[in-house]
């Protein structure tokens, strides 16, 4: 079983990478296509657990303790069996 964790800055937190990427896309001619850009990260963890609910609880603890800065970041967990 795998856990796929998507982490992104919370709304209202300035995303410097996203702004720079948006500017670069505008410069490349996509100014009328792209409204906004937010940059995040994805972490994939191979788990030993066979119980989906238990796995989600443990991965949530991992995010709270290490993987995400919960003051400025939100995360979503998807368990793939």
HTML snippet that shows the backbone in 3Dmol.js (N, CA, C, O; Angstrom):
<script src="https://3Dmol.org/build/3Dmol-min.js"></script>
<div id="view" style="width:600px;height:400px;position:relative"></div>
<script>
const pdb = `
ATOM      1  N   UNK A   1       0.850  -1.170   0.000  1.00  0.00           N
ATOM      2  CA  UNK A   1       0.000   0.000   0.000  1.00  0.00           C
ATOM      3  C   UNK A   1       0.894   1.231   0.000  1.00  0.00           C
ATOM      4  O   UNK A   1       1.968   1.236   0.601  1.00  0.00           O
ATOM      5  N   UNK A   2       0.430   2.280  -0.689  1.00  0.00           N
ATOM      6  CA  UNK A   2       1.187   3.522  -0.790  1.00  0.00           C
ATOM      7  C   UNK A   2       0.362   4.684  -0.264  1.00  0.00           C
ATOM      8  O   UNK A   2      -0.866   4.682  -0.342  1.00  0.00           O
ATOM      9  N   UNK A   3       1.055   5.665   0.267  1.00  0.00           N
ATOM     10  CA  UNK A   3       0.431   6.930   0.636  1.00  0.00           C
ATOM     11  C   UNK A   3       0.983   7.992  -0.299  1.00  0.00           C
ATOM     12  O   UNK A   3       2.197   8.129  -0.452  1.00  0.00           O
ATOM     13  N   UNK A   4       0.087   8.738  -0.920  1.00  0.00           N
ATOM     14  CA  UNK A   4       0.473   9.857  -1.764  1.00  0.00           C
ATOM     15  C   UNK A   4       0.048  11.117  -1.033  1.00  0.00           C
ATOM     16  O   UNK A   4      -1.137  11.332  -0.778  1.00  0.00           O
ATOM     17  N   UNK A   5       1.031  11.951  -0.697  1.00  0.00           N
ATOM     18  CA  UNK A   5       0.778  13.158   0.083  1.00  0.00           C
ATOM     19  C   UNK A   5       1.082  14.367  -0.790  1.00  0.00           C
ATOM     20  O   UNK A   5       2.199  14.526  -1.282  1.00  0.00           O
ATOM     21  N   UNK A   6       0.080  15.214  -0.976  1.00  0.00           N
ATOM     22  CA  UNK A   6       0.256  16.468  -1.709  1.00  0.00           C
ATOM     23  C   UNK A   6       0.271  17.614  -0.710  1.00  0.00           C
ATOM     24  O   UNK A   6      -0.658  17.772   0.082  1.00  0.00           O
ATOM     25  N   UNK A   7       1.328  18.409  -0.752  1.00  0.00           N
ATOM     26  CA  UNK A   7       1.516  19.504   0.200  1.00  0.00           C
ATOM     27  C   UNK A   7       1.607  20.810  -0.587  1.00  0.00           C
ATOM     28  O   UNK A   7       2.340  20.911  -1.572  1.00  0.00           O
ATOM     29  N   UNK A   8       0.846  21.807  -0.131  1.00  0.00           N
ATOM     30  CA  UNK A   8       0.863  23.108  -0.793  1.00  0.00           C
ATOM     31  C   UNK A   8       0.729  24.206   0.255  1.00  0.00           C
ATOM     32  O   UNK A   8       0.198  23.988   1.343  1.00  0.00           O
ATOM     33  N   UNK A   9       1.223  25.391  -0.099  1.00  0.00           N
ATOM     34  CA  UNK A   9       1.078  26.530   0.792  1.00  0.00           C
ATOM     35  C   UNK A   9      -0.403  26.867   0.967  1.00  0.00           C
ATOM     36  O   UNK A   9      -1.191  26.757   0.028  1.00  0.00           O
ATOM     37  N   UNK A  10      -0.763  27.273   2.162  1.00  0.00           N
ATOM     38  CA  UNK A  10      -2.143  27.680   2.428  1.00  0.00           C
ATOM     39  C   UNK A  10      -2.480  28.919   1.615  1.00  0.00           C
ATOM     40  O   UNK A  10      -1.602  29.705   1.259  1.00  0.00           O
ATOM     41  N   UNK A  11      -3.778  29.081   1.324  1.00  0.00           N
ATOM     42  CA  UNK A  11      -4.229  30.295   0.654  1.00  0.00           C
ATOM     43  C   UNK A  11      -3.844  31.489   1.511  1.00  0.00           C
ATOM     44  O   UNK A  11      -3.957  31.443   2.736  1.00  0.00           O
ATOM     45  N   UNK A  12      -3.399  32.536   0.882  1.00  0.00           N
ATOM     46  CA  UNK A  12      -2.998  33.731   1.616  1.00  0.00           C
ATOM     47  C   UNK A  12      -1.512  33.781   1.938  1.00  0.00           C
ATOM     48  O   UNK A  12      -0.991  34.843   2.280  1.00  0.00           O
ATOM     49  N   UNK A  13      -0.817  32.644   1.834  1.00  0.00           N
ATOM     50  CA  UNK A  13       0.629  32.612   2.052  1.00  0.00           C
ATOM     51  C   UNK A  13       1.300  32.880   0.706  1.00  0.00           C
ATOM     52  O   UNK A  13       0.998  32.209  -0.281  1.00  0.00           O
ATOM     53  N   UNK A  14       2.203  33.852   0.661  1.00  0.00           N
ATOM     54  CA  UNK A  14       2.867  34.222  -0.576  1.00  0.00           C
ATOM     55  C   UNK A  14       3.679  33.048  -1.125  1.00  0.00           C
ATOM     56  O   UNK A  14       4.502  32.461  -0.422  1.00  0.00           O
ATOM     57  N   UNK A  15       3.432  32.724  -2.380  1.00  0.00           N
ATOM     58  CA  UNK A  15       4.120  31.628  -3.053  1.00  0.00           C
ATOM     59  C   UNK A  15       5.103  32.222  -4.056  1.00  0.00           C
ATOM     60  O   UNK A  15       4.750  32.442  -5.214  1.00  0.00           O
ATOM     61  N   UNK A  16       6.334  32.483  -3.620  1.00  0.00           N
ATOM     62  CA  UNK A  16       7.345  33.103  -4.475  1.00  0.00           C
ATOM     63  C   UNK A  16       7.637  32.266  -5.722  1.00  0.00           C
ATOM     64  O   UNK A  16       7.769  32.810  -6.819  1.00  0.00           O
ATOM     65  N   UNK A  17       7.736  30.951  -5.557  1.00  0.00           N
ATOM     66  CA  UNK A  17       7.999  30.079  -6.708  1.00  0.00           C
ATOM     67  C   UNK A  17       6.847  30.134  -7.703  1.00  0.00           C
ATOM     68  O   UNK A  17       7.062  30.187  -8.914  1.00  0.00           O
ATOM     69  N   UNK A  18       5.639  30.122  -7.186  1.00  0.00           N
ATOM     70  CA  UNK A  18       4.465  30.200  -8.053  1.00  0.00           C
ATOM     71  C   UNK A  18       4.427  31.510  -8.821  1.00  0.00           C
ATOM     72  O   UNK A  18       4.135  31.523 -10.017  1.00  0.00           O
ATOM     73  N   UNK A  19       4.723  32.618  -8.137  1.00  0.00           N
ATOM     74  CA  UNK A  19       4.739  33.930  -8.795  1.00  0.00           C
ATOM     75  C   UNK A  19       5.814  33.981  -9.883  1.00  0.00           C
ATOM     76  O   UNK A  19       5.569  34.486 -10.979  1.00  0.00           O
ATOM     77  N   UNK A  20       7.001  33.458  -9.579  1.00  0.00           N
ATOM     78  CA  UNK A  20       8.092  33.451 -10.564  1.00  0.00           C
ATOM     79  C   UNK A  20       7.719  32.600 -11.777  1.00  0.00           C
ATOM     80  O   UNK A  20       7.987  32.985 -12.915  1.00  0.00           O
ATOM     81  N   UNK A  21       7.109  31.456 -11.533  1.00  0.00           N
ATOM     82  CA  UNK A  21       6.689  30.581 -12.631  1.00  0.00           C
ATOM     83  C   UNK A  21       5.598  31.244 -13.457  1.00  0.00           C
ATOM     84  O   UNK A  21       5.612  31.162 -14.685  1.00  0.00           O
ATOM     85  N   UNK A  22       4.649  31.902 -12.790  1.00  0.00           N
ATOM     86  CA  UNK A  22       3.587  32.617 -13.499  1.00  0.00           C
ATOM     87  C   UNK A  22       4.188  33.697 -14.398  1.00  0.00           C
ATOM     88  O   UNK A  22       3.804  33.840 -15.558  1.00  0.00           O
ATOM     89  N   UNK A  23       5.126  34.445 -13.851  1.00  0.00           N
ATOM     90  CA  UNK A  23       5.791  35.494 -14.639  1.00  0.00           C
ATOM     91  C   UNK A  23       6.513  34.891 -15.848  1.00  0.00           C
ATOM     92  O   UNK A  23       6.433  35.429 -16.952  1.00  0.00           O
ATOM     93  N   UNK A  24       7.209  33.791 -15.641  1.00  0.00           N
ATOM     94  CA  UNK A  24       7.927  33.137 -16.742  1.00  0.00           C
ATOM     95  C   UNK A  24       6.956  32.656 -17.817  1.00  0.00           C
ATOM     96  O   UNK A  24       7.234  32.789 -19.009  1.00  0.00           O
ATOM     97  N   UNK A  25       5.824  32.101 -17.404  1.00  0.00           N
ATOM     98  CA  UNK A  25       4.826  31.648 -18.381  1.00  0.00           C
ATOM     99  C   UNK A  25       4.255  32.829 -19.160  1.00  0.00           C
ATOM    100  O   UNK A  25       4.031  32.733 -20.367  1.00  0.00           O
ATOM    101  N   UNK A  26       4.019  33.944 -18.463  1.00  0.00           N
ATOM    102  CA  UNK A  26       3.561  35.162 -19.151  1.00  0.00           C
ATOM    103  C   UNK A  26       4.579  35.591 -20.207  1.00  0.00           C
ATOM    104  O   UNK A  26       4.219  35.933 -21.334  1.00  0.00           O
ATOM    105  N   UNK A  27       5.854  35.565 -19.823  1.00  0.00           N
ATOM    106  CA  UNK A  27       6.934  35.963 -20.725  1.00  0.00           C
ATOM    107  C   UNK A  27       7.004  35.044 -21.945  1.00  0.00           C
ATOM    108  O   UNK A  27       7.384  35.479 -23.032  1.00  0.00           O
ATOM    109  N   UNK A  28       6.641  33.786 -21.764  1.00  0.00           N
ATOM    110  CA  UNK A  28       6.680  32.819 -22.867  1.00  0.00           C
ATOM    111  C   UNK A  28       5.425  32.867 -23.739  1.00  0.00           C
ATOM    112  O   UNK A  28       5.269  32.063 -24.659  1.00  0.00           O
ATOM    113  N   UNK A  29       4.535  33.812 -23.445  1.00  0.00           N
ATOM    114  CA  UNK A  29       3.362  33.979 -24.298  1.00  0.00           C
ATOM    115  C   UNK A  29       2.080  33.362 -23.775  1.00  0.00           C
ATOM    116  O   UNK A  29       1.098  33.277 -24.512  1.00  0.00           O
ATOM    117  N   UNK A  30       2.062  32.931 -22.532  1.00  0.00           N
ATOM    118  CA  UNK A  30       0.870  32.300 -21.965  1.00  0.00           C
ATOM    119  C   UNK A  30       0.082  33.247 -21.054  1.00  0.00           C
ATOM    120  O   UNK A  30      -0.684  32.788 -20.208  1.00  0.00           O
ATOM    121  N   UNK A  31       0.262  34.564 -21.218  1.00  0.00           N
ATOM    122  CA  UNK A  31      -0.344  35.527 -20.297  1.00  0.00           C
ATOM    123  C   UNK A  31      -1.868  35.483 -20.306  1.00  0.00           C
ATOM    124  O   UNK A  31      -2.491  35.797 -19.293  1.00  0.00           O
ATOM    125  N   UNK A  32      -2.484  35.099 -21.427  1.00  0.00           N
ATOM    126  CA  UNK A  32      -3.949  35.025 -21.495  1.00  0.00           C
ATOM    127  C   UNK A  32      -4.480  33.643 -21.137  1.00  0.00           C
ATOM    128  O   UNK A  32      -5.692  33.430 -21.124  1.00  0.00           O
ATOM    129  N   UNK A  33      -3.596  32.716 -20.850  1.00  0.00           N
ATOM    130  CA  UNK A  33      -3.989  31.340 -20.556  1.00  0.00           C
ATOM    131  C   UNK A  33      -3.936  31.044 -19.060  1.00  0.00           C
ATOM    132  O   UNK A  33      -4.821  30.376 -18.525  1.00  0.00           O
ATOM    133  N   UNK A  34      -2.901  31.539 -18.389  1.00  0.00           N
ATOM    134  CA  UNK A  34      -2.646  31.197 -16.986  1.00  0.00           C
ATOM    135  C   UNK A  34      -3.183  32.291 -16.075  1.00  0.00           C
ATOM    136  O   UNK A  34      -2.818  33.460 -16.202  1.00  0.00           O
ATOM    137  N   UNK A  35      -4.056  31.893 -15.152  1.00  0.00           N
ATOM    138  CA  UNK A  35      -4.605  32.843 -14.185  1.00  0.00           C
ATOM    139  C   UNK A  35      -3.729  32.942 -12.940  1.00  0.00           C
ATOM    140  O   UNK A  35      -3.487  34.043 -12.446  1.00  0.00           O
ATOM    141  N   UNK A  36      -3.247  31.802 -12.422  1.00  0.00           N
ATOM    142  CA  UNK A  36      -2.423  31.781 -11.221  1.00  0.00           C
ATOM    143  C   UNK A  36      -1.626  30.487 -11.190  1.00  0.00           C
ATOM    144  O   UNK A  36      -2.015  29.496 -11.808  1.00  0.00           O
ATOM    145  N   UNK A  37      -0.520  30.498 -10.475  1.00  0.00           N
ATOM    146  CA  UNK A  37       0.321  29.304 -10.320  1.00  0.00           C
ATOM    147  C   UNK A  37       0.663  29.155  -8.842  1.00  0.00           C
ATOM    148  O   UNK A  37       1.098  30.110  -8.198  1.00  0.00           O
ATOM    149  N   UNK A  38       0.464  27.959  -8.314  1.00  0.00           N
ATOM    150  CA  UNK A  38       0.871  27.619  -6.952  1.00  0.00           C
ATOM    151  C   UNK A  38       1.771  26.388  -7.057  1.00  0.00           C
ATOM    152  O   UNK A  38       1.424  25.416  -7.728  1.00  0.00           O
ATOM    153  N   UNK A  39       2.909  26.433  -6.404  1.00  0.00           N
ATOM    154  CA  UNK A  39       3.862  25.327  -6.431  1.00  0.00           C
ATOM    155  C   UNK A  39       3.754  24.556  -5.119  1.00  0.00           C
ATOM    156  O   UNK A  39       3.692  25.149  -4.042  1.00  0.00           O
ATOM    157  N   UNK A  40       3.732  23.241  -5.222  1.00  0.00           N
ATOM    158  CA  UNK A  40       3.676  22.392  -4.038  1.00  0.00           C
ATOM    159  C   UNK A  40       4.666  21.246  -4.173  1.00  0.00           C
ATOM    160  O   UNK A  40       5.580  21.282  -4.997  1.00  0.00           O
ATOM    161  N   UNK A  41       4.465  20.243  -3.356  1.00  0.00           N
ATOM    162  CA  UNK A  41       5.328  19.058  -3.442  1.00  0.00           C
ATOM    163  C   UNK A  41       4.481  17.813  -3.220  1.00  0.00           C
ATOM    164  O   UNK A  41       3.425  17.863  -2.590  1.00  0.00           O
ATOM    165  N   UNK A  42       4.965  16.707  -3.746  1.00  0.00           N
ATOM    166  CA  UNK A  42       4.291  15.428  -3.575  1.00  0.00           C
ATOM    167  C   UNK A  42       5.284  14.441  -2.985  1.00  0.00           C
ATOM    168  O   UNK A  42       6.423  14.334  -3.439  1.00  0.00           O
ATOM    169  N   UNK A  43       4.832  13.722  -1.964  1.00  0.00           N
ATOM    170  CA  UNK A  43       5.641  12.700  -1.309  1.00  0.00           C
ATOM    171  C   UNK A  43       4.897  11.378  -1.436  1.00  0.00           C
ATOM    172  O   UNK A  43       3.703  11.303  -1.145  1.00  0.00           O
ATOM    173  N   UNK A  44       5.593  10.344  -1.865  1.00  0.00           N
ATOM    174  CA  UNK A  44       5.004   9.004  -1.991  1.00  0.00           C
ATOM    175  C   UNK A  44       5.747   8.089  -1.035  1.00  0.00           C
ATOM    176  O   UNK A  44       6.970   7.962  -1.094  1.00  0.00           O
ATOM    177  N   UNK A  45       4.987   7.451  -0.151  1.00  0.00           N
ATOM    178  CA  UNK A  45       5.567   6.572   0.863  1.00  0.00           C
ATOM    179  C   UNK A  45       4.989   5.167   0.694  1.00  0.00           C
ATOM    180  O   UNK A  45       3.772   4.986   0.648  1.00  0.00           O
ATOM    181  N   UNK A  46       5.874   4.182   0.601  1.00  0.00           N
ATOM    182  CA  UNK A  46       5.462   2.779   0.578  1.00  0.00           C
ATOM    183  C   UNK A  46       5.246   2.348   2.027  1.00  0.00           C
ATOM    184  O   UNK A  46       6.137   2.500   2.863  1.00  0.00           O
ATOM    185  N   UNK A  47       4.077   1.816   2.320  1.00  0.00           N
ATOM    186  CA  UNK A  47       3.703   1.474   3.697  1.00  0.00           C
ATOM    187  C   UNK A  47       3.655  -0.028   3.926  1.00  0.00           C
ATOM    188  O   UNK A  47       3.404  -0.804   3.004  1.00  0.00           O
ATOM    189  N   UNK A  48       3.901  -0.429   5.181  1.00  0.00           N
ATOM    190  CA  UNK A  48       3.776  -1.830   5.563  1.00  0.00           C
ATOM    191  C   UNK A  48       2.361  -2.186   5.989  1.00  0.00           C
ATOM    192  O   UNK A  48       2.007  -3.364   6.036  1.00  0.00           O
ATOM    193  N   UNK A  49       1.569  -1.209   6.291  1.00  0.00           N
ATOM    194  CA  UNK A  49       0.224  -1.431   6.826  1.00  0.00           C
ATOM    195  C   UNK A  49      -0.694  -2.086   5.796  1.00  0.00           C
ATOM    196  O   UNK A  49      -0.557  -1.860   4.593  1.00  0.00           O
ATOM    197  N   UNK A  50      -1.624  -2.893   6.283  1.00  0.00           N
ATOM    198  CA  UNK A  50      -2.639  -3.484   5.402  1.00  0.00           C
ATOM    199  C   UNK A  50      -4.027  -2.904   5.689  1.00  0.00           C
ATOM    200  O   UNK A  50      -5.002  -3.246   5.019  1.00  0.00           O
ATOM    201  N   UNK A  51      -4.103  -2.025   6.689  1.00  0.00           N
ATOM    202  CA  UNK A  51      -5.369  -1.397   7.053  1.00  0.00           C
ATOM    203  C   UNK A  51      -5.351   0.055   6.581  1.00  0.00           C
ATOM    204  O   UNK A  51      -4.530   0.849   7.041  1.00  0.00           O
ATOM    205  N   UNK A  52      -6.257   0.403   5.659  1.00  0.00           N
ATOM    206  CA  UNK A  52      -6.260   1.716   5.039  1.00  0.00           C
ATOM    207  C   UNK A  52      -6.475   2.851   6.043  1.00  0.00           C
ATOM    208  O   UNK A  52      -5.800   3.877   5.966  1.00  0.00           O
ATOM    209  N   UNK A  53      -7.397   2.679   6.972  1.00  0.00           N
ATOM    210  CA  UNK A  53      -7.676   3.718   7.967  1.00  0.00           C
ATOM    211  C   UNK A  53      -6.497   3.932   8.910  1.00  0.00           C
ATOM    212  O   UNK A  53      -6.134   5.070   9.209  1.00  0.00           O
ATOM    213  N   UNK A  54      -5.901   2.836   9.376  1.00  0.00           N
ATOM    214  CA  UNK A  54      -4.725   2.937  10.243  1.00  0.00           C
ATOM    215  C   UNK A  54      -3.569   3.626   9.510  1.00  0.00           C
ATOM    216  O   UNK A  54      -2.854   4.444  10.089  1.00  0.00           O
ATOM    217  N   UNK A  55      -3.400   3.287   8.244  1.00  0.00           N
ATOM    218  CA  UNK A  55      -2.337   3.889   7.450  1.00  0.00           C
ATOM    219  C   UNK A  55      -2.544   5.395   7.327  1.00  0.00           C
ATOM    220  O   UNK A  55      -1.597   6.172   7.453  1.00  0.00           O
ATOM    221  N   UNK A  56      -3.779   5.799   7.083  1.00  0.00           N
ATOM    222  CA  UNK A  56      -4.065   7.231   6.935  1.00  0.00           C
ATOM    223  C   UNK A  56      -3.791   7.991   8.234  1.00  0.00           C
ATOM    224  O   UNK A  56      -3.286   9.114   8.206  1.00  0.00           O
ATOM    225  N   UNK A  57      -4.125   7.377   9.368  1.00  0.00           N
ATOM    226  CA  UNK A  57      -3.860   7.998  10.670  1.00  0.00           C
ATOM    227  C   UNK A  57      -2.355   8.158  10.878  1.00  0.00           C
ATOM    228  O   UNK A  57      -1.902   9.219  11.307  1.00  0.00           O
ATOM    229  N   UNK A  58      -1.584   7.128  10.580  1.00  0.00           N
ATOM    230  CA  UNK A  58      -0.138   7.181  10.768  1.00  0.00           C
ATOM    231  C   UNK A  58       0.511   8.201   9.829  1.00  0.00           C
ATOM    232  O   UNK A  58       1.407   8.938  10.241  1.00  0.00           O
ATOM    233  N   UNK A  59       0.068   8.248   8.579  1.00  0.00           N
ATOM    234  CA  UNK A  59       0.633   9.192   7.626  1.00  0.00           C
ATOM    235  C   UNK A  59       0.280  10.622   8.034  1.00  0.00           C
ATOM    236  O   UNK A  59       1.088  11.535   7.867  1.00  0.00           O
ATOM    237  N   UNK A  60      -0.911  10.813   8.562  1.00  0.00           N
ATOM    238  CA  UNK A  60      -1.297  12.137   9.062  1.00  0.00           C
ATOM    239  C   UNK A  60      -0.368  12.580  10.194  1.00  0.00           C
ATOM    240  O   UNK A  60       0.016  13.748  10.264  1.00  0.00           O
ATOM    241  N   UNK A  61      -0.012  11.659  11.067  1.00  0.00           N
ATOM    242  CA  UNK A  61       0.933  11.968  12.146  1.00  0.00           C
ATOM    243  C   UNK A  61       2.299  12.347  11.567  1.00  0.00           C
ATOM    244  O   UNK A  61       2.948  13.273  12.054  1.00  0.00           O
ATOM    245  N   UNK A  62       2.736  11.621  10.518  1.00  0.00           N
ATOM    246  CA  UNK A  62       4.007  11.926   9.868  1.00  0.00           C
ATOM    247  C   UNK A  62       3.998  13.348   9.302  1.00  0.00           C
ATOM    248  O   UNK A  62       4.974  14.089   9.425  1.00  0.00           O
ATOM    249  N   UNK A  63       2.879  13.707   8.681  1.00  0.00           N
ATOM    250  CA  UNK A  63       2.762  15.051   8.100  1.00  0.00           C
ATOM    251  C   UNK A  63       2.813  16.114   9.184  1.00  0.00           C
ATOM    252  O   UNK A  63       3.503  17.124   9.042  1.00  0.00           O
ATOM    253  N   UNK A  64       2.082  15.886  10.268  1.00  0.00           N
ATOM    254  CA  UNK A  64       2.036  16.866  11.358  1.00  0.00           C
ATOM    255  C   UNK A  64       3.381  17.032  12.047  1.00  0.00           C
ATOM    256  O   UNK A  64       3.722  18.126  12.496  1.00  0.00           O
ATOM    257  N   UNK A  65       4.154  15.939  12.131  1.00  0.00           N
ATOM    258  CA  UNK A  65       5.415  15.981  12.866  1.00  0.00           C
ATOM    259  C   UNK A  65       6.619  16.346  12.002  1.00  0.00           C
ATOM    260  O   UNK A  65       7.584  16.912  12.517  1.00  0.00           O
ATOM    261  N   UNK A  66       6.594  16.040  10.698  1.00  0.00           N
ATOM    262  CA  UNK A  66       7.801  16.209   9.897  1.00  0.00           C
ATOM    263  C   UNK A  66       7.565  16.691   8.468  1.00  0.00           C
ATOM    264  O   UNK A  66       8.226  17.626   8.017  1.00  0.00           O
ATOM    265  N   UNK A  67       6.651  16.078   7.766  1.00  0.00           N
ATOM    266  CA  UNK A  67       6.582  16.263   6.323  1.00  0.00           C
ATOM    267  C   UNK A  67       6.007  17.607   5.882  1.00  0.00           C
ATOM    268  O   UNK A  67       6.377  18.117   4.825  1.00  0.00           O
ATOM    269  N   UNK A  68       5.111  18.184   6.675  1.00  0.00           N
ATOM    270  CA  UNK A  68       4.492  19.462   6.308  1.00  0.00           C
ATOM    271  C   UNK A  68       4.677  20.476   7.430  1.00  0.00           C
ATOM    272  O   UNK A  68       4.669  20.121   8.609  1.00  0.00           O
ATOM    273  N   UNK A  69       4.839  21.712   7.062  1.00  0.00           N
ATOM    274  CA  UNK A  69       4.850  22.803   8.036  1.00  0.00           C
ATOM    275  C   UNK A  69       3.403  23.282   8.140  1.00  0.00           C
ATOM    276  O   UNK A  69       2.960  24.123   7.357  1.00  0.00           O
ATOM    277  N   UNK A  70       2.682  22.746   9.100  1.00  0.00           N
ATOM    278  CA  UNK A  70       1.236  22.972   9.179  1.00  0.00           C
ATOM    279  C   UNK A  70       0.856  24.413   9.516  1.00  0.00           C
ATOM    280  O   UNK A  70      -0.322  24.766   9.460  1.00  0.00           O
ATOM    281  N   UNK A  71       1.827  25.242   9.862  1.00  0.00           N
ATOM    282  CA  UNK A  71       1.542  26.657  10.087  1.00  0.00           C
ATOM    283  C   UNK A  71       1.248  27.342   8.752  1.00  0.00           C
ATOM    284  O   UNK A  71       0.365  28.197   8.672  1.00  0.00           O
ATOM    285  N   UNK A  72       1.991  26.966   7.700  1.00  0.00           N
ATOM    286  CA  UNK A  72       1.823  27.621   6.407  1.00  0.00           C
ATOM    287  C   UNK A  72       1.423  26.674   5.276  1.00  0.00           C
ATOM    288  O   UNK A  72       1.171  27.130   4.161  1.00  0.00           O
ATOM    289  N   UNK A  73       1.359  25.372   5.537  1.00  0.00           N
ATOM    290  CA  UNK A  73       1.047  24.409   4.478  1.00  0.00           C
ATOM    291  C   UNK A  73      -0.164  23.552   4.840  1.00  0.00           C
ATOM    292  O   UNK A  73      -0.401  23.230   6.004  1.00  0.00           O
ATOM    293  N   UNK A  74      -0.922  23.195   3.803  1.00  0.00           N
ATOM    294  CA  UNK A  74      -1.993  22.208   3.915  1.00  0.00           C
ATOM    295  C   UNK A  74      -1.518  20.930   3.232  1.00  0.00           C
ATOM    296  O   UNK A  74      -0.651  20.971   2.359  1.00  0.00           O
ATOM    297  N   UNK A  75      -2.083  19.807   3.630  1.00  0.00           N
ATOM    298  CA  UNK A  75      -1.740  18.560   2.954  1.00  0.00           C
ATOM    299  C   UNK A  75      -2.981  17.707   2.741  1.00  0.00           C
ATOM    300  O   UNK A  75      -3.960  17.798   3.480  1.00  0.00           O
ATOM    301  N   UNK A  76      -2.910  16.879   1.713  1.00  0.00           N
ATOM    302  CA  UNK A  76      -3.954  15.918   1.409  1.00  0.00           C
ATOM    303  C   UNK A  76      -3.286  14.552   1.287  1.00  0.00           C
ATOM    304  O   UNK A  76      -2.205  14.420   0.713  1.00  0.00           O
ATOM    305  N   UNK A  77      -3.948  13.543   1.838  1.00  0.00           N
ATOM    306  CA  UNK A  77      -3.414  12.195   1.817  1.00  0.00           C
ATOM    307  C   UNK A  77      -4.339  11.309   0.997  1.00  0.00           C
ATOM    308  O   UNK A  77      -5.558  11.329   1.167  1.00  0.00           O
ATOM    309  N   UNK A  78      -3.732  10.525   0.098  1.00  0.00           N
ATOM    310  CA  UNK A  78      -4.485   9.529  -0.656  1.00  0.00           C
ATOM    311  C   UNK A  78      -3.783   8.185  -0.426  1.00  0.00           C
ATOM    312  O   UNK A  78      -2.585   8.048  -0.671  1.00  0.00           O
ATOM    313  N   UNK A  79      -4.537   7.216   0.038  1.00  0.00           N
ATOM    314  CA  UNK A  79      -3.996   5.872   0.228  1.00  0.00           C
ATOM    315  C   UNK A  79      -4.346   5.036  -0.991  1.00  0.00           C
ATOM    316  O   UNK A  79      -5.508   4.954  -1.388  1.00  0.00           O
ATOM    317  N   UNK A  80      -3.325   4.415  -1.585  1.00  0.00           N
ATOM    318  CA  UNK A  80      -3.522   3.582  -2.764  1.00  0.00           C
ATOM    319  C   UNK A  80      -3.204   2.142  -2.376  1.00  0.00           C
ATOM    320  O   UNK A  80      -2.105   1.834  -1.916  1.00  0.00           O
ATOM    321  N   UNK A  81      -4.161   1.295  -2.567  1.00  0.00           N
ATOM    322  CA  UNK A  81      -3.999  -0.113  -2.179  1.00  0.00           C
ATOM    323  C   UNK A  81      -3.343  -0.896  -3.293  1.00  0.00           C
ATOM    324  O   UNK A  81      -3.122  -2.099  -3.155  1.00  0.00           O
TER     325      UNK A  81
END
`;
const viewer = $3Dmol.createViewer("view");
viewer.addModel(pdb, "pdb");
viewer.setStyle({}, {cartoon: {color: "spectrum"}});
viewer.zoomTo();
viewer.render();
</script>
